[in-house]
């Protein structure tokens, strides 16, 4: 029976039907739901790993054992997994291994919009690129076939629109597969230089064989058009946009395997059209490849290489008349992201702002602390970089001041913030560096008892696993002390006075310290709230002090504070700022 499915849900269905038995991932929008949906199948073991590198290495182990495996992540997560990725291209697989990576053109939920096709090319790995949910399912199954046929990991490239859009899918049955026998083979799996040199030529042969396979497998296809005045080579959602604008007017070469490219098919297609356009989001990878074949084409000079495409992108670029019912210049009011009412991070950020501290930030919902009115963050780079960056900043300050006047500064105005999940992901090594190399750094771990930004996934500090079963709960205080930090303090971010006191105390100390700001995310279902506050209009003088925390539940009307009781959780952070007791 046909169903509507999200692209991510369809990938999970593909895993099920392909007989995949092992999934290890780290949550990252827009890829998260692949693993969450996979976990709903009892036939698939699914887990959240501490980071993407660990997840991919675990999938390698499952593949070596003989069980089909999948590792899911977003595009920046592939940076973290790049170390094992490049060497996996040398070792190959035993049972099939698929790596689902979701790019984010337009940066809807990401700090950059890198193009993961570059990794496929650099690592010499095949990459499939579905355009909708139906292809997400079928390409997932095909990826396992290619993986085992050609002894290689296979990258499955999703993007935000494919991952989070629904289209019609026809589910099939699961293929029950026996465990593939493992045979000890040091020359294949032990990548010392001597063995790696022996594996290297096979990578080139493999890519050539996969290229030939892609010419006839149907993964790439030519769709005829009525007018050969121009033609399009395109892939992913760009293919859908081209079809929605032009229908079957012009011929299209739809690329489903973006690495390696089908050279013979491209050459024959190019001969049938007068003007060839390459439509692809982000980098001009297909365009460069086509031009390297000696074929004239137009691409990035027409469509650009920044941001997410749409039907209107194609219409504007090619001067297609837009119907009266469609406005390419529709202006939608901006709705900037904001921390939720009752968010535990708001209190600690208010204190940080009040003290005028320099703050190295990290990746998570607390990154919103950079927005007005808190303006609490100075930097945000990548997962775990806050701790490492703080160490470098403080060491540089120490060295430069010592060289100038012999003074050894106390570094009493700089901290970093990092979430509990992010700390387990890649903050621990930064803290080990702080301890080992002795920088006087104060690290604030924002422990909201969940992985918040990506939708409340469990992590090693929560006490539950992906399936909802009880799991080992890592003790952050004990962990920090084991990493060499003697001073570890815990505060409630709703208590502004206590937070300010502890911050001042730790910044005054001449040694590394960790402050754990602990309060569960306000949106967790099990969290009980005190109930909304109200405003006494007789006491409110309209000073707007309560607005300084940037809570969406507070506004000012007729020069008086107003509380939206449908949003307010009763955290009382704002009440601590009201000098007249109006709240």
N, C-alpha and C positions, 0 to 999 in steps of 0.2 A: 504494500500500500504506500502510495506516495505521501511524503510529509514535507512540511516547511521546516527547514533547519538553518540555524546559524552556521556559518562556515566552520567555526571552531567545533561545533557540535558534530558536523559532518566529518571532520577529520577524526574525531573520537570514534565515530561509527565506522570509519574506514579502518581504524586500528583494530576494532573488535572483529570486523569481517575478515581482516587479513590474518587473524590468528595471533596478533601481538599479545605477549604475556607480561611484559615489563615496561613500566613508564616511570621515569624519574625526571622532574622538572623543577624550575624555580618560577614562582608566579611573576608575570610581567605583562601588563596590558600593552598590546592587544592579544596576547597568546594564552592568557591564563585559563580560559574556559576549556581549552583542549584537554588539559589534564583533569580538570574538575568533572567534565563529562565522561572521560575515560574511567574515572574512579567509580562511576555508577555501574560499571560492568563487573560482575563478580569474577569473570574469567580473566580479568586484567589486574595484576598487582600494580598499584599506582602510589607514588609518594611525592612529597615535597622534599627536595634536597636543600641543604644550606645555601648553595649557590649553583650556578650553571656549570662550572667546571666539574664540581663533584657529581652533578647529575649526569653529565655526558660520560664521565669515567665509569659511573655505575652502570649505565646502559652498555658501555663497551664490555664490562664484565658479564652482563646478562647475555650479550651476543656471543661472546666466547663460549659460554656454557652451552649455548645452543637454543636460546629462546629469543624470538623476535622482540625488539625493544624500540622505544621511541623516547626522545628527549625534546621537551618543549621550552621555548624561551622567546623573548622579544629581541629586536635587533641589537640593542646594546648588551644584552646577555650573551650574544655570540662573541663579543669581545672577551668576556670572562672565560668562555669555553674554548677560545681560539687555541690555547696550548695543546690540549688533547686532540682538537679537531684536525690540525695540520698533520699530526703524526698518525691519526686514524686513517688518513688517506694512504699512508704507506702500508699499514698493517692489513687493511681491509677488514672483513668481518667473518664470522662463522654463520650464525643466524642473522637475518636482515636487521639493519640498524637505520632508522630514519630520524633526522633532526629537523623538527618543525621550528622555523624562525619567522616571527611576525614583524614586518617593518611598519613604520609609522610615518608615512608621508604627511606633511603638514604639522607634525609634532603635536598631535592631539593630547598625548600623555607622556611625552618623552623630551629629553634634553637635547636631542639632535635628530636628524632624519637621514642617517647613513643608509646606504644601499647595500643590502646583504649579498647581492649578486657578486660584489667584489670579492667576498670571501670564497665563494664557489670557484671563481676563476683562480684566485691565489692559491687555494688549497687543492686545486685540480680535482674537484668533486662535482658530480652531476647535481643539477638543481631543477626541480619541477615547480611550476608556478600556476596554480589554479586561478580561474576567473570568478568562480561562484561556488556555492555549496555542493552542487552535484559533482563538479570537478574536484573539490576538496576531498570528497569521499573516494572517487575513483583514482585520483592521483596518489592518495595515501596508499591504497592497495598496490598500485603500479610501482610506487617507490620501493616497497618491500621486494617486489619481483626483480626490479633492477638491481637492488642491493645484493641479492643473492646470486643473480645471474652473472653480475660483473665483479663480485667480491669487493664491494665498496659501500661506505656510508652514503646516504642520499639526503640532500637538503630539500625540504619542502618549504617554499617561500610563500608565506601568507602576507597580507597587509591589513590595515585597520578595516577597510571597507569590506573585504572578502571575509575577514574573521567575524565581523559583527553585523553583517547583512544576512537576511534570510532569503532563501530561494528553494525551489522544489527539488527534493531528493527522493530517490527510490531505494530504500534500504534492501540489503540482501541478507543472506545467511552467513554465519561465521564458518570459516574454514578451520577445522581443528587440525593442527599440525603436530607431528611428533617432535620431540626435542632432538635437534641435530647433534650428532655425536661430536664430542670434542676430542681432537687429536693433538698431542703435544707437538709444537712446531716452533722452535726457537727462531728459525730464520724468518718466520712470518710475524710473530708477535713480540719478539725481543728486539727493540729498535736501538741496538748499539750501532755505531758507525758502519761496521763491517756488514751487518745484516741490512741496514737501511740503504746502503749503496746498492745492494742486490735487488731491493724492492723498487728503487727509483725508476728504472726504465719501464717497468710494468705499468706505472701510472700513466705514462704517455700512450702506451698501447691500449690501455683500458679506455681512456678518453676518446681515442680514435674509434674504438669499437662501439662505444655508446653513441657517438655522433652518427655512425652508420645506422645503428639501431633506431635512432630518433627520426631518420628519414622515412622509415616505412612503418613505424609502430602505431601511428595515428595520434601520438601525443602532440605533434605539430600538424596543422592542417591548412589547406588552401580553400578559401570560400570564394566562389566565382562572383563577379559583379556584372552589371549591365553596361558599365561605362569604363573603358580602360584608360581614360584620360589621366587618372591617378590611381594609386593603390597604397595599401597600408600594411606595414609589418608592425605588429603590436602584441601585447600580452596583458595578463591580469585584468584589472578593472579598466585599463585604458582600452582594451578590446571591446568591452561592453559600451563604453562611451562612444567609440567610433561607430559601433553598430546602431546605437540609439540615435545618433545624429544622421547617419547616411543609409541605414538599413542595408539592402543588398545592391545599392547603386554602384559601389566600387568594390573591386576585389580586395580580399584581406588574407594575409598569411598570419594565422593565429599561432603564436609561439607558446607551447605548453612546457617545453624543456628549454630553459634559457641558458643552460650550460651543460654540455657543449651545444653549440648552435648547428642547425641543419644546413650546411653550406650549399649542397646541391639543390635543395629545395629553394633556398634564397635566390640562388643564381637563376634558376628557371622561372621563378615568380617575377623577378625584376625585369626579365625580358618581355613580360606581357603587359607592362604598364608604361605610360609615358613619364609620369612623375611619381617617384617613390617617396612616401613619407614614413618615418619611423616614429611611432607614438609610444613613449615609455616614461614613467615617472622617475624623478630623480636623475641619476647619472645616465649619460648617453652611451650605455654599454652595448646595446644592440646596434646602435648607429655606428659606433667605432668599428664594430666587427664587420658590418656590411661594407663600410668604406674600405676596410682592409682587404676585402675581397675584390676591390677595384670597381665597386658599383656606386654610381652617383645617387645620392639621396638627400633628403632634407629632414632635419630632426630638431635638435635643441635650439637652433636659430629661429625656429618657428614656434615651438611649444615651451621652451624654457626648461630649466633643471631645478627649479625651486618649488616646493610645496606639492600639494595634492591636486590632481587633475579632476575635471568634471565634464559633463556634456558641454557646458558653456565654455570651458577651456578650448575644446575642439572647435566649437562654433566660432568663437572670437578669432582664434589663430588662423582659421581658414576662411574667414569672412563669410560664413554661412548666415543667411538671414534668420534672425531669431523670431519665432512666432510671437504674436502680440501677447499671448497668454504666458509667455516666459520672460522674465526679466533677468538679464545677466548682471544687473547692477542693483539687485535687491539689497537694501541695507537693513540688517537685523541688529537690534540693540545689543550691545556687548553685555555679557553676563560673566564677569570675572570670577574665577574660582575663589572660594573662601573656606576657611576652617569651619567645621560644623559648630552649631550652638552646643556648648558644653564640652567642646574638645579639650582634653587635658593638656594639650600643648600650649594653649593660649596663655595660661597663667605664667608658665616658666618663660615664655617669650616676652610677656609684658615686663617681668622683672629684668630680663636681659636688656631690653630696650631702655628701661628706667636707669640702669647702671651704665649705659653707654658703652657696652662691650663690643669688641670686634668678634664676629661669630663666623666660623667655618661651618657651612651647612652641608647637608647630605640629601640623598634621594629618598623621598617618602612624602606622605601628606603634610608633614611638618615643613616641607619646602615652601608651603604657602605662608609661612612666617615671614617671608621676604616682602610680602605685599603690604600696602598701607592698611591700617595706621601703625602696624607694629614695626615694619622695616627692620626686622630682627636679624637677617642674614646678610653676610658680606660676600660669600662665595657658595656655589654649588657646582660640583664637577661631575662626579660619578659615584657609584656605590662604594662606600668606605673611605672616600677621599677626604672627608672632614677630619678624621683622626690623623691621617698622614700629613695633611696640609697644615693642621695646627702645629704638629711637631716641627715641620720645616720652618714655619713662620716664627715660632718661638726660638728655635735654634739660631736662625738668621739674626733675630733681634739680639740674642745673647752675644753672638760673635761680633756683630757690628758695634754694639755698645762697648764691648770689652776693648776692641781695637781703637775706639775713639777716645775713651776716657778711663779705661780700666774697670768700669763698673760692670756688675753682673746683675742685670735687671730681674725683677721678680715675676715678670709676665703676668701682672695682676689685672689685665684688662682684655684678655683674649681667651675664648673658649671654643669648643666645637659641640655640635649637636648631631646625634645619630640615633635612629630607631632601633628597637630590639631586634627585629628581623634583619635589618641592614647590618647591625653589629655582628650578628652571626654569619651573615653573607660574606662580608669582607672587612669588617672593622676590627676584628680580633688581631689580625696581623699588624695593623697600624698601632694598636695599643701595645702590642709586644715591642714594637719599635720605640714607642715613647718610653716604655720601661727600660728596655735594653740600653738605649742610647741616652737616657737620662734627661729628657726635656721636662721643664717645669710646666706641664700642660694639664689643664682641667677639661676632662671629657664628660659631657652630659649625655647619658643614654636615656632617650625618651621611650620608656617602656609602657606601651598602651595595650600590652597583652595580646597582640594580634598583628598580622601583616595588613595594615590598614588601607594603603593607597590602592591596592589591586583588588580589594573587595573581601577582606576578612578571611584570608587563608591562615591556616595554622603554621607555626614554625617551631623550632626546637626549644623555645622558651615557654610555650603555652601549655604543654602537658597533654596535647592531643595530636593525633596524626591526621593525614588527609581523609581517611575513611571515618574519622570521628571516634576512633578508639583511643583509650588512654595510652599515653606514651611517656617516655622519660622527659622530665622537665628540667632543662638546664638552669642551674642556679647562677644568675648573672653576678651576684656579689662574690660567690666563691670563684667563679671563672676569672673575674677581674683580679682578684687577689692571687690566683694561680699564675696569672700573667705578670705578676711582680708589682702590682699596685697595692700599697699598704693602706692608703686612705680611700675608702669606699663608703659613701653616704647615700641614704635613701630619703627622698622628700616626696610630699604630696603636692602636685602642681596647683591644686586648688587653694593651698595655704600660701598666700603671697608673702607674708611676713617671714615665715620659716624658710621659703625658697631664697629670699633675699639674704637672710642671715647666713645660710649654709654656703651660698655662692661667695659671699664676701670672705667667709672663713677659709674656704678652699683656695680662693685666688690669692690669699695672703700667705699661704703655706709655701715653703720653698722645696716642694717635691711634687711629683705627678699625683693626680687624684681623679676619681670618678664619682660623679653625682648621678644617681639613678632617679629620674623623675617618673614615679610609678602611679598610674591611674588608668584603668581600662578605658578603651575607646567608648565614647558616649553612645555610639550606634550599636554596640553589641547587645543582642537580645536579652542576655541574662543580667545586664546592668540595670539596677533599680535607681530611679532618680527621685530627688526630693520633691519635685513638682515646681511649676513655674513661679517666678517672683511677680510681684505687682509693684506699681509705682504710687506713692502717696503724693498727689499733685500739690498738696499744701507745703510739703517739705522740699520738693524738687525746685531748684533755683535755676535750672537750665544751664549749668556749668559745663555740661558735656563730658565730664570726667569718665562717666561710664562708657562713652564711645571710644575711649582710648584702647580698649581691648579688641575692637573690631568684631564684636559678636553680631551675627545676622539677626538675632532675636531682639536687638535694641535699635530703636530709631528715635528721632526727635520730631515732634509735631507741636506747633504753636509754642515753641520754646520750652517744651516739657518732654522728659524722657518717656518713651512708650515701650512696653514689653509685649512682644508677640507670644502669647501664651501657648500657641501651637508649636513653637520652636524651643522655648526656654526649658532647660532641664533643671534649673535651680542650683547650678554649681556655685553660685554666690561669688564668683570672681569679680563681677562688676560691683557687687554690693560693698566689697572691700575698698573700692575706690570712691564711694559716695560719702562725702564728708558730712552731709546733712541727714544721713540715715533715711533717705527717701525710698530706697529699694528694700 
